[in-house]
Amino acid sequence: MKNTYNLRSIAAKAITQVLEQGQSLSTVIPELQQKVSDKDKALLQEICFGVMRVLPQLEWFISQLMAKPLKGKQRIFHYLIMVGIYQLIYTRIPAHAVLAETVNGATNLKRPQLKGVVNGVLRQFQRQQQELIERENNQHLHPKWLLERIQKAYPQNWQTIVDANNQKPPMWLRVNQFHHTAKEYLALLEEANIEAELDINHPSAIRLLNPCPVSTLPGFSHGWVTIQDRSAQGCAELLGPCDGESILDLCAAPGGKTTHILEIAPKSKVLAIDIDEQRIKRVKENLQRLKLHAVVKTGDGRLPHEWAADEQFDRILLDAPCSATGVIRRHPDIKWLRRNEDINQLVTLQSEILEAIWPYLKRNGTLVYATCSILPQENSEQIRAFLARHPDAVLSKAGNSDTPGMQIIPEVTGGDGFFYARLTKQ
């Protein structure tokens, strides 16, 4: 591909789509990456995710450097300046290259008359960089409503959670035990000069000391390994699937947990359901890469009669729709896309799905409720209310009646924030 594009203007477009139009980076980035060369794909992602991670800091810098903010159709140039400042602080790209490429972005965005504004603000930032960084104090980098919720839920260790959220995430692998044990795969990584370490709590989990492209992982295309956070790996382990059982994976996309269930119990009969037709394609792709089979359908978790008929399941994994506040380090745009009022709506949706699906669990069957949230309303409080409504539901393995389930908080070198509760039907 001949390099005729301007990467900085593409990054500014992505940020505009997220902050002005409410789209997520995971939707926007793959589309825009098709417009850049392979070597620039990672840089585009690094800039966009990085800007989202430190957004309040960059906003403050611009407020100090410009008397009037750019608005309306010129708003994209506000984000172009942001892209420039982010690179000057957080990347090793030489300053002259940052300035030249970012200023040229104005031409690419068909407003060459704004090149002077972009250039002037970036040069002014360069001159005052040290002083501005010393004065800036947006250390939490979270919206006020979310910070308050985290502080209320975790008065002792909220700072740990916020710090972990502001870091780049570690890269975790799940080793496919059909092919290798985790220890054997670790040896293959060492042969490939990829530094990694085993996890003592999850038998298939390996953490890479430095993230790398999946193409460099031994046997990735042969299904030897899957990218999956260690906390997410706990879902299928807690579910405890067995060969011969009928298992429902509800809200299954993109399929990491579906494939994990089948790696543990390859002779189980798995039905994977998700409401999002686009993301359902990812489930099918993951099954194909790992040469596993499940029945995959698009469906609404609140309406199981539409896709389950009269079938009942031995085990159900419900990875419920949630605020995703446990995976902010992986998706930093969550901080700016989520709203305080979303939480109550999500709690209601989770409750509706739980109520709808419970009759489809066999007697003595097991249901694992999981979220990638750290908010008690979606997690322990949700399960406590469900147990109060259902005398036939019994908590097993994790937590007690006061604080049911197991809450994991994000840690810099550990897993993502996650919650699981295991219920048995008496």
C-alpha positions in Angstrom: 0.0 0.0 0.0 1.5 3.3 -1.1 1.5 5.6 1.9 -0.8 8.4 0.7 -2.8 8.8 3.9 -2.1 10.8 7.0 -2.1 8.6 10.1 -2.7 11.6 12.5 -5.8 12.8 10.7 -7.2 9.2 10.7 -6.6 9.1 14.5 -8.4 12.4 14.9 -11.4 11.0 13.0 -11.5 7.9 15.2 -11.4 10.1 18.4 -14.2 12.3 16.9 -16.3 9.2 16.2 -16.0 8.1 19.8 -16.3 11.4 21.7 -18.8 13.1 19.4 -20.8 10.2 18.1 -20.7 7.7 20.9 -19.1 4.9 18.9 -16.6 2.5 20.6 -12.9 2.2 19.6 -13.4 -1.5 19.1 -15.9 -0.7 16.3 -14.1 2.3 14.8 -10.4 1.1 14.8 -10.7 -2.1 12.7 -12.5 -0.1 10.0 -9.9 2.7 10.0 -7.0 0.2 10.2 -7.9 -1.0 6.7 -6.9 2.4 5.4 -3.3 2.2 6.7 -0.3 -0.1 6.0 0.4 -3.1 8.3 3.3 -1.3 10.0 1.0 1.7 10.9 -1.9 -0.4 12.3 -0.3 -0.7 15.8 0.6 3.0 15.9 -2.9 4.1 15.1 -4.2 1.9 17.9 -1.6 3.1 20.3 -2.5 6.8 19.7 -6.3 6.4 19.9 -6.3 4.1 23.0 -3.6 6.3 24.6 -5.6 9.5 24.0 -8.7 7.9 25.6 -6.6 6.8 28.6 -5.3 10.3 29.5 -8.1 12.4 27.9 -8.7 14.8 30.9 -5.0 15.6 31.0 -4.9 16.4 27.2 -8.1 18.5 27.5 -6.5 20.5 30.3 -3.3 21.2 28.3 -5.3 22.5 25.4 -7.4 24.7 27.7 -4.1 26.3 28.9 -2.9 26.8 25.3 -5.9 28.1 23.5 -8.1 31.1 24.5 -11.1 29.7 22.7 -11.9 26.0 22.1 -12.5 24.8 18.5 -16.2 23.9 18.0 -18.6 22.6 15.4 -17.0 21.5 12.2 -13.6 22.5 13.5 -13.9 20.2 16.5 -11.9 17.5 14.7 -8.9 19.8 14.8 -9.2 20.0 18.6 -8.7 16.2 18.5 -5.9 16.5 15.9 -4.0 18.8 18.4 -4.7 16.3 21.1 -3.1 13.5 18.9 0.0 15.7 18.6 0.3 16.4 22.3 -0.1 12.8 23.2 2.7 11.8 20.8 5.0 14.5 22.2 4.5 13.2 25.8 4.0 9.4 25.4 5.7 8.2 22.3 9.3 8.0 21.2 8.5 9.6 17.8 10.9 12.5 17.2 9.3 15.9 18.0 10.0 17.3 14.4 8.2 14.2 12.9 5.2 14.6 15.3 4.8 18.3 14.3 5.3 17.8 10.6 2.8 14.9 10.4 0.2 16.3 12.7 0.2 19.8 11.0 -0.1 18.0 7.6 -3.2 16.3 9.0 -5.0 19.7 8.7 -4.4 19.5 4.9 -5.6 15.9 4.8 -8.8 17.0 6.6 -9.3 19.6 3.9 -8.7 22.7 6.1 -5.1 23.7 5.2 -5.9 27.2 6.6 -5.9 25.6 10.1 -2.3 24.3 9.7 -1.0 27.5 11.4 -3.3 27.0 14.5 -2.3 23.3 14.9 1.4 24.2 14.5 1.2 27.2 16.8 -0.5 25.2 19.7 1.9 22.3 19.4 5.0 24.5 19.3 3.7 26.4 22.3 3.2 23.1 24.1 6.7 22.1 23.3 8.1 25.3 24.9 5.9 25.0 28.0 5.8 21.2 28.3 7.8 20.8 31.5 5.9 23.6 33.3 2.5 22.4 32.1 3.2 18.8 33.2 4.2 20.0 36.6 1.1 22.1 37.0 -1.4 19.5 35.7 -3.1 17.4 38.3 -5.8 15.2 36.6 -4.1 12.2 38.3 -7.2 10.0 38.4 -8.2 10.3 34.7 -11.7 9.1 35.4 -15.1 10.9 35.1 -16.3 12.2 38.4 -19.4 9.9 38.6 -17.4 6.8 38.1 -14.6 7.8 40.5 -17.2 8.4 43.2 -18.8 5.0 42.6 -15.4 3.2 42.8 -14.5 5.2 46.0 -17.8 4.3 47.6 -17.5 0.6 46.7 -13.8 0.2 47.6 -12.9 2.8 50.3 -9.7 1.0 51.1 -8.3 0.2 47.7 -10.0 2.5 45.2 -6.6 4.0 44.3 -5.2 0.6 43.3 -8.2 0.1 40.9 -7.9 3.6 39.4 -4.1 3.1 38.9 -4.6 -0.3 37.2 -7.3 1.2 35.0 -4.8 3.9 33.8 -2.2 1.4 32.7 -1.8 -0.5 29.5 -3.2 -4.0 29.9 -1.0 -7.2 30.2 -1.4 -9.8 27.5 -2.7 -13.1 28.8 -2.9 -16.4 26.8 -5.1 -19.5 27.4 -3.2 -22.6 26.3 -5.3 -25.2 24.5 -4.7 -28.3 26.6 -5.6 -30.6 23.6 -2.2 -29.7 22.2 0.1 -28.7 25.1 0.1 -28.2 28.9 0.8 -24.6 29.9 4.3 -25.6 30.9 5.0 -27.2 27.5 3.7 -24.1 25.7 5.9 -21.8 28.0 8.9 -23.8 26.7 7.8 -23.1 23.1 7.5 -19.3 23.9 11.0 -19.4 25.3 12.3 -21.0 22.1 10.6 -18.1 20.2 12.3 -15.6 22.5 9.0 -14.5 24.0 9.3 -13.9 27.7 6.3 -15.2 29.7 5.3 -16.7 33.1 2.8 -19.2 34.3 -0.2 -18.3 36.5 -0.5 -20.3 39.7 -4.3 -20.0 39.9 -5.4 -20.9 36.4 -4.1 -24.0 34.8 -4.1 -22.8 31.2 -3.1 -19.1 31.8 0.3 -17.6 30.7 1.2 -13.9 30.9 3.5 -12.4 28.4 6.0 -9.9 29.9 5.7 -7.8 26.8 2.6 -8.0 24.4 3.4 -9.2 20.9 1.5 -9.7 17.6 -0.5 -13.0 17.6 1.3 -14.0 14.4 4.5 -14.5 16.4 2.8 -16.9 18.9 3.8 -20.5 18.2 0.9 -22.4 16.7 -1.7 -19.6 17.0 -3.2 -20.3 13.6 -3.4 -24.1 14.5 -5.4 -23.3 17.6 -2.7 -24.0 20.2 -3.4 -20.8 22.1 -6.1 -18.1 22.6 -5.8 -14.5 23.8 -7.9 -14.4 27.0 -7.5 -12.5 30.2 -6.8 -14.7 33.3 -9.9 -13.4 35.0 -12.1 -14.4 32.1 -10.6 -17.8 32.1 -12.1 -18.3 35.6 -15.7 -18.5 34.2 -15.4 -21.8 32.4 -13.3 -23.2 35.2 -16.0 -22.3 37.8 -18.7 -23.7 35.5 -17.0 -27.1 35.5 -18.4 -28.5 32.3 -18.4 -32.3 31.7 -18.5 -34.4 28.6 -22.1 -35.4 27.6 -23.7 -32.4 29.2 -26.0 -29.9 27.5 -24.5 -26.4 28.1 -25.7 -22.9 27.3 -23.3 -20.1 26.8 -25.4 -16.9 26.9 -24.2 -13.6 25.7 -21.4 -15.6 24.2 -19.6 -13.2 21.8 -16.8 -13.1 20.9 -16.6 -16.7 21.8 -13.6 -17.0 24.2 -15.7 -18.7 26.9 -17.5 -20.9 24.4 -14.2 -22.3 23.1 -12.9 -22.7 26.7 -15.9 -24.8 27.7 -15.3 -27.1 24.7 -11.6 -27.3 25.4 -12.5 -28.6 29.0 -15.4 -30.8 27.8 -15.0 -31.5 24.1 -17.9 -34.0 24.1 -20.4 -31.6 25.6 -23.2 -30.2 23.6 -22.9 -26.4 23.6 -25.4 -23.8 22.5 -23.9 -20.3 22.1 -26.3 -17.3 22.0 -25.7 -13.6 21.5 -27.9 -10.7 20.5 -25.3 -9.0 18.3 -25.3 -10.5 14.8 -21.9 -8.9 13.9 -20.2 -10.3 17.0 -21.7 -13.7 16.5 -19.4 -14.0 13.4 -16.5 -13.8 15.8 -17.8 -16.8 17.8 -17.9 -18.8 14.6 -14.4 -17.7 13.6 -13.0 -18.6 17.0 -14.6 -22.1 16.8 -13.3 -22.6 13.3 -9.7 -21.6 14.3 -9.8 -24.1 17.2 -11.6 -26.8 15.2 -14.4 -27.0 17.8 -18.1 -27.3 17.3 -21.1 -25.5 19.0 -24.5 -24.6 17.8 -24.4 -20.8 17.4 -27.5 -18.6 17.2 -28.5 -15.0 17.4 -31.0 -14.4 20.2 -32.1 -12.2 23.1 -31.3 -13.5 26.6 -34.6 -12.2 27.9 -36.6 -14.3 25.3 -35.2 -17.9 25.6 -38.5 -19.4 24.3 -37.5 -18.0 20.9 -34.3 -19.9 20.6 -34.2 -22.7 23.2 -37.8 -24.1 22.6 -38.3 -26.5 25.5 -34.7 -27.5 26.0 -33.2 -27.5 29.5 -29.5 -27.3 30.3 -27.2 -29.0 32.7 -25.1 -25.9 32.9 -25.5 -22.3 31.9 -22.8 -19.6 31.7 -24.4 -16.1 31.7 -21.7 -13.5 30.9 -24.2 -10.7 31.5 -24.2 -7.3 29.7 -22.6 -4.9 32.1 -20.8 -1.6 32.5 -17.4 -3.2 31.6 -15.9 -1.1 34.4 -13.4 -4.0 35.1 -11.9 -3.8 31.7 -11.3 0.0 31.3 -7.5 -0.6 30.8 -8.4 -2.7 27.7 -11.1 -0.3 26.5 -10.3 3.2 28.0 -13.1 4.7 25.9 -15.6 3.1 28.3 -14.8 6.0 30.7 -16.2 8.5 28.2 -18.9 6.4 26.6 -20.6 5.1 29.8 -23.0 7.4 31.7 -24.0 7.2 35.4 -27.6 6.5 34.5 -26.6 3.4 32.4 -25.8 1.5 35.6 -29.5 1.2 36.8 -30.6 0.2 33.2 -27.9 -2.5 33.1 -28.9 -3.8 36.5 -32.5 -4.1 35.3 -31.4 -5.9 32.1 -29.2 -8.4 34.0 -32.1 -9.2 36.3 -34.5 -9.7 33.4 -32.1 -12.2 31.8 -31.5 -14.1 35.0 -35.2 -14.4 35.6 -35.9 -15.5 32.0 -33.1 -18.1 31.9 -33.5 -19.7 35.4 -36.4 -22.0 34.3 -34.2 -23.4 31.6 -31.7 -24.8 34.1 -32.2 -28.5 35.0 -32.7 -29.6 38.6 -29.3 -29.9 40.3 -27.9 -27.9 37.3 -25.3 -25.2 37.7 -25.5 -21.5 36.5 -22.5 -19.2 36.6 -23.3 -15.5 36.5 -20.3 -13.4 35.4 -19.6 -9.8 34.5 -16.5 -7.8 33.7 -17.7 -5.1 36.1 -16.4 -4.0 39.5 -19.7 -2.3 40.7 -21.5 -4.1 43.5 -25.0 -3.2 42.1 -24.3 -5.4 39.0 -22.6 -8.1 41.0 -23.0 -9.1 44.6 -26.2 -7.0 45.1 -27.7 -8.5 41.9 -27.1 -12.0 43.1 -28.2 -11.3 46.7 -31.6 -10.0 45.3 -31.9 -13.1 43.0 -31.3 -15.5 45.9 -33.9 -13.8 47.9 -36.5 -14.2 45.1 -35.5 -17.9 44.4 -35.5 -20.3 47.3 -34.4 -23.1 44.9 -31.2 -21.2 44.1 -28.2 -22.1 46.2 -24.8 -20.3 46.2 -21.8 -22.7 45.8 -18.0 -22.3 45.8 -17.7 -18.5 46.0 -18.8 -16.0 48.6 -21.5 -16.1 51.3 -25.1 -14.9 51.6 -24.0 -11.4 52.7 -21.5 -11.0 49.8 -22.3 -13.7 47.3 -19.9 -14.5 44.5 -16.3 -13.6 44.0 -15.2 -10.1 43.1 -11.8 -9.6 41.4 -10.4 -6.1 41.0 -8.0 -5.1 38.2 -4.3 -5.4 39.0 -1.4 -3.9 37.0 0.2 -7.3 36.2 -2.9 -9.4 37.2 -6.2 -10.0 35.7 -9.0 -7.7 34.7 -11.8 -6.7 37.1 -14.3 -9.5 37.1 -17.2 -11.1 39.1 -18.5 -14.6 39.2 -21.2 -16.3 41.2 -22.0 -20.0 40.9 -25.6 -21.0 41.6 -27.1 -24.6 41.9 -30.7 -25.3 41.4 -32.1 -27.5 44.2 
